Amino acid sequence: MSMEDHEPSARGFSFHSLQNEYMYDVIIIGAGPIGLSCGIAASKRNLSYLIIEKGCLVNSIYHYPINMTFFSTSDKIEIGGVPFLSTNAKPTRTEALEYYRRVKTTWDLKVHTYENVESVSRYNGSFEIQTSKGRYQARNLVISTGFYDHPNMLDIPGEDLPKVRHYFDDPHPYIEQEILIVGARNSAVDAALETWRKGANVTMVVRQGEIHEKVKYWVRPDIVNRIAEGSIKAYFHSEIQEIRSHEVDIQTPEGLVTIPNDFVLAMTGFQPDYTFMETLGLDFTRDQWKFPVYNEETLESSVPGIYLAGTVLGGKKTNKWFIENSLDHGDRVAEAIQAKRVEKVVK
């Protein structure tokens, strides 16, 4: 995936053929809830747009654990004025998938799924986007790709073994297995409790001294009690050192411990697709969070014409932005693009 400036005749495309292709006001990369809200915002302002998604609609939510329950109530994650009615106090993954499908249908959003962006090039002040299925031109881009596709790696021996997984979807495969879970946030806690309830022998490895304080308030007492009673073993102030076919080494305050193991679920969090954003020429802060540099009012990045929306704005601090506090991003971006278009017409 790359971005480059090129002359009209470069890459075999003539100036005439490119000029005759349709020019979108904006192409949105990513069809998660915020990507969809960007499409809605563009539609409301009569901006021509296209949403391109490498997976299915709301791909990240689709890959959440099957039994996952959202932290927020359904009204907090509504978009486009479409009511989100849930049978539970907190909506489930299944309900969210159906809800965002209805949003897409209600607004007749223009979404291309299962289409991967392969390169982005500059052309005459606009962008040329080459995908696995076609080529498009747009005056502006919105990057709304989230972070769920890029797990933080452990970088230890044995991490490449088939038994090591950075995603948890269903507890069934872990019945009566020796499971090691790395992490202490929501995903790790959910995986620990669900696999334990299916009969797995669960051990948690936690760098800190306790289960994270921001774990869902109705779940945290459950995991704390299971650890206290010994149903789930937990090593605090500890790190996994090496993974082998049938065992793992854990560095604990008391020394190195080796335990039997069938599967390792590394629930270590995620980060944005920095490789893609760097090929676009985006700038980032030089601190530990590696935030993308952007205009806080318009959400335009350091590259003119490229905007950011949703969790991707949080860099490695993945708990900074989420659906609830990103709902206005689409409107802010669309207003900025509309203002530029008006300004250009006036000139």
ChimeraX attribute file (.defattr): number of C-alpha atoms within 10 A of each C-alpha:
attribute: neighborCount
match mode: 1-to-1
recipient: residues
	/A:1	15
	/A:2	17
	/A:3	19
	/A:4	14
	/A:5	14
	/A:6	12
	/A:7	12
	/A:8	16
	/A:9	11
	/A:10	11
	/A:11	8
	/A:12	7
	/A:13	11
	/A:14	12
	/A:15	14
	/A:16	10
	/A:17	9
	/A:18	16
	/A:19	13
	/A:20	8
	/A:21	11
	/A:22	11
	/A:23	19
	/A:24	18
	/A:25	21
	/A:26	28
	/A:27	26
	/A:28	28
	/A:29	24
	/A:30	30
	/A:31	29
	/A:32	24
	/A:33	27
	/A:34	28
	/A:35	29
	/A:36	28
	/A:37	26
	/A:38	33
	/A:39	31
	/A:40	26
	/A:41	22
	/A:42	25
	/A:43	17
	/A:44	13
	/A:45	13
	/A:46	12
	/A:47	18
	/A:48	16
	/A:49	24
	/A:50	21
	/A:51	22
	/A:52	22
	/A:53	24
	/A:54	18
	/A:55	16
	/A:56	18
	/A:57	23
	/A:58	21
	/A:59	21
	/A:60	18
	/A:61	19
	/A:62	17
	/A:63	15
	/A:64	18
	/A:65	17
	/A:66	15
	/A:67	14
	/A:68	18
	/A:69	20
	/A:70	15
	/A:71	16
	/A:72	14
	/A:73	18
	/A:74	21
	/A:75	15
	/A:76	13
	/A:77	20
	/A:78	21
	/A:79	22
	/A:80	17
	/A:81	10
	/A:82	15
	/A:83	14
	/A:84	20
	/A:85	15
	/A:86	15
	/A:87	9
	/A:88	11
	/A:89	13
	/A:90	16
	/A:91	22
	/A:92	19
	/A:93	19
	/A:94	15
	/A:95	18
	/A:96	23
	/A:97	15
	/A:98	11
	/A:99	21
	/A:100	22
	/A:101	13
	/A:102	15
	/A:103	22
	/A:104	21
	/A:105	11
	/A:106	12
	/A:107	16
	/A:108	12
	/A:109	17
	/A:110	17
	/A:111	22
	/A:112	19
	/A:113	17
	/A:114	15
	/A:115	16
	/A:116	19
	/A:117	20
	/A:118	16
	/A:119	18
	/A:120	23
	/A:121	17
	/A:122	18
	/A:123	20
	/A:124	13
	/A:125	12
	/A:126	19
	/A:127	25
	/A:128	23
	/A:129	20
	/A:130	18
	/A:131	17
	/A:132	12
	/A:133	11
	/A:134	11
	/A:135	14
	/A:136	17
	/A:137	24
	/A:138	23
	/A:139	20
	/A:140	21
	/A:141	28
	/A:142	25
	/A:143	20
	/A:144	28
	/A:145	26
	/A:146	28
	/A:147	22
	/A:148	20
	/A:149	15
	/A:150	14
	/A:151	18
	/A:152	15
	/A:153	13
	/A:154	17
	/A:155	10
	/A:156	11
	/A:157	12
	/A:158	16
	/A:159	18
	/A:160	11
	/A:161	13
	/A:162	10
	/A:163	17
	/A:164	18
	/A:165	16
	/A:166	19
	/A:167	20
	/A:168	18
	/A:169	15
	/A:170	15
	/A:171	21
	/A:172	13
	/A:173	12
	/A:174	19
	/A:175	15
	/A:176	15
	/A:177	18
	/A:178	20
	/A:179	24
	/A:180	27
	/A:181	26
	/A:182	27
	/A:183	23
	/A:184	27
	/A:185	19
	/A:186	20
	/A:187	23
	/A:188	24
	/A:189	24
	/A:190	23
	/A:191	23
	/A:192	27
	/A:193	19
	/A:194	17
	/A:195	23
	/A:196	22
	/A:197	14
	/A:198	15
	/A:199	15
	/A:200	22
	/A:201	21
	/A:202	25
	/A:203	22
	/A:204	24
	/A:205	23
	/A:206	23
	/A:207	16
	/A:208	14
	/A:209	11
	/A:210	13
	/A:211	23
	/A:212	15
	/A:213	11
	/A:214	11
	/A:215	19
	/A:216	17
	/A:217	10
	/A:218	9
	/A:219	13
	/A:220	18
	/A:221	13
	/A:222	13
	/A:223	20
	/A:224	16
	/A:225	12
	/A:226	16
	/A:227	17
	/A:228	12
	/A:229	10
	/A:230	10
	/A:231	15
	/A:232	19
	/A:233	16
	/A:234	23
	/A:235	22
	/A:236	18
	/A:237	14
	/A:238	21
	/A:239	20
	/A:240	25
	/A:241	18
	/A:242	17
	/A:243	22
	/A:244	15
	/A:245	14
	/A:246	12
	/A:247	17
	/A:248	20
	/A:249	17
	/A:250	19
	/A:251	18
	/A:252	18
	/A:253	12
	/A:254	7
	/A:255	8
	/A:256	13
	/A:257	14
	/A:258	14
	/A:259	12
	/A:260	15
	/A:261	21
	/A:262	18
	/A:263	24
	/A:264	23
	/A:265	21
	/A:266	24
	/A:267	24
	/A:268	18
	/A:269	22
	/A:270	19
	/A:271	21
	/A:272	27
	/A:273	17
	/A:274	18
	/A:275	10
	/A:276	18
	/A:277	18
	/A:278	15
	/A:279	15
	/A:280	19
	/A:281	15
	/A:282	17
	/A:283	16
	/A:284	18
	/A:285	11
	/A:286	9
	/A:287	7
	/A:288	9
	/A:289	14
	/A:290	18
	/A:291	18
	/A:292	23
	/A:293	18
	/A:294	19
	/A:295	12
	/A:296	9
	/A:297	10
	/A:298	18
	/A:299	21
	/A:300	23
	/A:301	22
	/A:302	16
	/A:303	13
	/A:304	12
	/A:305	19
	/A:306	23
	/A:307	28
	/A:308	27
	/A:309	29
	/A:310	29
	/A:311	25
	/A:312	26
	/A:313	28
	/A:314	21
	/A:315	25
	/A:316	21
	/A:317	18
	/A:318	19
	/A:319	11
	/A:320	14
	/A:321	17
	/A:322	18
	/A:323	18
	/A:324	16
	/A:325	13
	/A:326	18
	/A:327	22
	/A:328	17
	/A:329	24
	/A:330	27
	/A:331	19
	/A:332	20
	/A:333	25
	/A:334	26
	/A:335	16
	/A:336	18
	/A:337	24
	/A:338	17
	/A:339	12
	/A:340	13
	/A:341	14
	/A:342	11
	/A:343	10
	/A:344	9
	/A:345	8
	/A:346	7
	/A:347	5
